[in-house]
Amino acid sequence: AQSVTQLDSQVPVFEEAPVELRCNYSSSVSVYLFWYVQYPNQGLQLLLKYLSGSTLVKGINGFEAEFNKSQTSFHLRKPSVHISDTAEYFCAVVSSASKIIFGSGTRLSIRP
Amino acid sequence: NAGVTQTPKFQVLKTGQSMTLQCAQDMNHEYMSWYRQDPGMGLRLIHYSVGAGITDQGEVPNGYNVSRSTTEDFPLRLLSAAPSQTSVYFCASSPGWGQGGNQPQHFGDGTRLSIL
């Protein structure tokens, strides 16, 4: 069975500092990987996705993620965060013919 | 460009009452699903549908019913509300599942449901 683990429930960072949100998954087959962002009182929006090809994926709002098959990870990074990045971030995985599984979420808080 | 529309946005029920959460999408998406979001637990799949007339259970289906009579609509019914069903409910859609799930989900803004 597949699973997704987001290692940090909360990540506080200062504005303009870099940030990394960690995501690890387990699956015995090849997977598709997604990062979603949820702003307060809203639904989830797609940040980026990895389907195949280049392991470095660029998304919206300056975020990027790197797929590491050997470490079964898909960490999300941004070199310089802004107050507007305050949100909850969800990693999700789906394998062929399987349902999508979401991680428990990481709450990113930006300090001025 | 409405996307996925959920109604109502907020609802308070008493234990034992029934109600229907509405979900409609205008993107002609085949795949629709319902999730519940609880603190520290991420999103858990309740029911999903791969097309009109076809539904299936997700991870936490007990206490909920769904139907899919049209491509656009996918209502979620609570048969007899219980306090454990207090949660935020999200409906989502995607173009299809035929390619093995590589299509991103489009989410509504959620329904915040409290059961007293």
Interface residues (C-beta under 8 A of the other chain):
Chain A: V4 Q6 S9 Y32 F34 Y36 N41 Q42 G43 L44 Q45 L46 K49 L51 F90 V94 S95 S96 A97 S98 K99 I100 F102 G103 S104 G105
Chain B: V4 Y35 G40 M41 G42 L43 R44 L45 Y48 G58 E59 F90 A92 G100 G101 N102 P104 Q105 F107 G108 D109 G110
